[in-house]
């Protein structure tokens, strides 16, 4: 029971949150006088490190002094704005605060590193996300659909007679390749369009068949080779699996936090009379 409690992610969040806010209080001690802006040693260290990160060098004394002065002025503006309640009902401020809380949750979630076994379970449970596309290799003969209906029907009938006799059908000239080596569906779709690729799946190997439609016209196809859709090996997609797991982990942390908020707060909805529910 105790082991289950200490491994609960929400408990981790609460403990780390307390440590976070405790650290913040140490770096930013509460001012006894609202007219006094205290720039603590911890805050100066943050300013110095921020300058170092941005400019790849330590600030000169005058630069550090200006940065400290700028921080103090910003703090004064914020206090005056809060005193005037300018932060109340401000969507921009509300959105930024929510983003900061989201970033905090993501930082906390990122501390939960998955083992290889956990990633493999995620990989197996979401195997449809890690599929290698089906591949096809074929010859094709293009028939333009710009012909008059009677002429088109006669031509299609003639081509089918040639196929039944074991002959290669004859078609119209086009910029489309007459023969394609084994290529994935995505690459074929860029050349022939999705409509054509969707028709390849029902064709048999080593015989002329069709016609099948594309956005360009009609095609008789001789399917030479095909590879079915397969699941990519875990080691090949490990980085993608880790990324997907981290995304899901972050989402879970956020959902758990929101559930804890709903338990702590009561939502009181005061619907205007001019708006009818349902």
N, C-alpha and C positions, 0 to 999 in steps of 0.2 A: 504493500500500500504506500509506504513512504517513498519507495523508488519511483512509483507511478507519479506521485505528487511532484517530486523534484525534477522530473523530466517533462512536466507540463509546460508547453511553450508560453502560455499566458502568464504563468508564474515567473518565468524568465523575464517577460516583458515588464512586469510590475517591479521586480527587483532592480532590473537595469534602469528603469525609469526613475526610481528613487535615487539611485546612484548618480544618474545624469543630473537631476535637479539639485541634488546635494552639492555636486561639483560646481554647478552653475552658481549656487549661492556663495560658495567659497571664493570663486573668481569675481563675483559681483555682489559684495556685501550690501545689505540694505542700508540706504542712507537715512540717517536720523533727521536730516533737514532736506526737504524737497528742493530747496534752493541751492543745495551743495551737490555738485557732480563729482563723485569719487571715481577716478580712473585707477583701478587697483593694479598691483604688480602683475597679477594674472592677466588682466586685460591688456596691459602694455606688452606682455610677452606675446599675446595673440596678435596684436597690431604689428609687432616686429616680425613675427613668423609669416604673417600675411604679406608683408612687404617683401620679405625674402623669397617667398613662393612666386610672387608676381614678377619681380625684377631680377631674380636669381642673384641677389646680393643683399647684404645688410644695409639698412638705411643709415644715412649720415645723421649726426645729432640734430641738425636743423630739420631734416626730413622726418625724423621720428617725432620731433616736437610738433611739426605741422600736422602729422597724422593724429597725434594725441589730441591736439586742439580741434581737429575736424570731428573726431569721435565725440568730444565733449559738446560741441555745437549741435551735432546730430541728436545727442541725448536731450539737450535743452529743447530742441524743436519737438521731439516726441512727447516730452512732459507737457509742454504748452498745448500741443494738439490734444493729448488725453484730457487735460484740464478743461478744454473746450468741447470735449466729447466728440471730437472729429473722427475718432476711430469707430464710433458706434454706427452700425448700419452701413459701413463702407465695404462694398463687395470686394474691392481690390485687396484691402487689408485682410478680410475674411478668407479670401482665396489663398493669399500668401501664407497665412497661419496654418491653413489646412495642408498646404504643400509641405510646410516645415514638419508638421506632425507625420505626414506620409513618409517624408525622408527619414525621420527618426525611426518609424516602424520598419522601414526597409533596412536601415543600419542594424537594427536589432535582429531582424530576420536573417541578415547575411551572416550573423555569428553562428547560425545553425548549419554547419557544414555537413553535407550528406556523405555517407560511406558509399563505396562502390556497390555494395549489395542493395542499398536504398535506390541508387540510380538505376540498377538493373531491373528492379521491381517497377520503377516508373517507366522504363523503356518497354517492358513487357506489357504493362497495362495500357500503354498508349502507342502500341506498335504501328497503328495506322498512320501516325504522323511521320514515321521514318521509313517510308516506302520508296524503293527505287522504281521509277516509272517503267511501264512496259515499253519495249523497243520493237521496231519493225524495219525490215529491209524488203524492197519490192521494185518491180517495174510498173510503169503506168502509161496508159494511152489516154490522151485528153480528147474529149469531144465538146466542142463549144455549144453552149445552150442558146447562142444568139441565132441559130438557124430557125427557119420557119417550122412550125410544129410537125407538119406532114413530112418535111425533109428530115427532121431530127428523128422521128419515129422510124422512118425507112432506114436511116443510117444505123441506128441502134440495132434494128432487126438484122441487118447485114453483118454487123460485127458479131452478133451472137451466133449466126450461122458459121462464120469463120472460126469462132472458138469451138463450136461443136465438131468441126472438121479437124481440130487440132492445129489450126493456124493462128498466127498472131494477129490481133485486131489492128486496124489502121485508124489513125485519128487526125486531129487538126494540130497545127503548129502552135506552140506556146512557149513562154519563158520558164515554165515549170520543168524541173529535171525529169527525164524519162526513166531514170533509174536512181534509186536511193539505197545506200548501204545501211546497215543496222543503225538506227537513230532513236533516241527517246521520244516519247509522245510530245513533250514540250517543244523540242526543236522542229519536229514535223509540223506541229500546229502553226509555228511561225512561217513555214513555207506554204502549206496547203490549207491552213485554217482548221478550226476545231471540228467543223462538220465532217470534213474528210477523214480526220483521224478517228472520230467516233465510229466510222463505218469500217475501219480496218479490223476491229476486234472480232467481227463475226465471219471473217474470211478464212478459208482453208489454205493450206500451203500447196505450192507447186501446181497451180492451175489458174487460168485466166477466169476472172469473175467480175461481176458488176452489171450495169454501171453503179458506182456510188457517187453521191453528190458532194460538191464542195462549193465554196463561194464563187468559184471561177466557172464551174460548169459540171460536166460529168466525166467519170474516169472508169476505164477498165483496168483492173489491177491484177498483177501476177505476184502473189506474196511469196517471197523467197525465204524469209527467215523471220522469227519473232521470239521474243523473250518475255515471259509474263511478268507482271508486277511482283516484286519480291521485297522482303524486309531487309533493310541495310544492316550489316553486322554492328553490334554494339560499339566496338572499338572505333568504327568509322564515324559514328554519329554521337560519340560520347560528349563532345562539347555542346552539341545541340540539346542533348538530353539534360545536361547540367543546367543550361540556360533555361530550358522549359521548367525544370524542377524548381529553380530559384524563383522564377516568375510565380509558379503555383504556391511556393512557400511564402512569398511576400503577400500574395492574395489571401492566404489562410490567416496570416498574422493580422492583416487589416480586418478581415471578417470577424476574427475572435475579439479584437479590440472594440469594434463597433458593437458587438453583442454585449460586451462588458459595459459600454456606455449606455446602451438601452436599458440595462439593469439598474444603473445608477441614476438615470434621468427619467423624468416623466414628460411625455409629449402632450401638450395641450393645444388642440387645434380649434381655433375660433373662426369658423367658416363664415364669410360675409353672407348676409341674407340674400344678396343679389345673385349668389352662386348656389345652384341647387346640386346637391350630391346625387350621384348615380346617373 
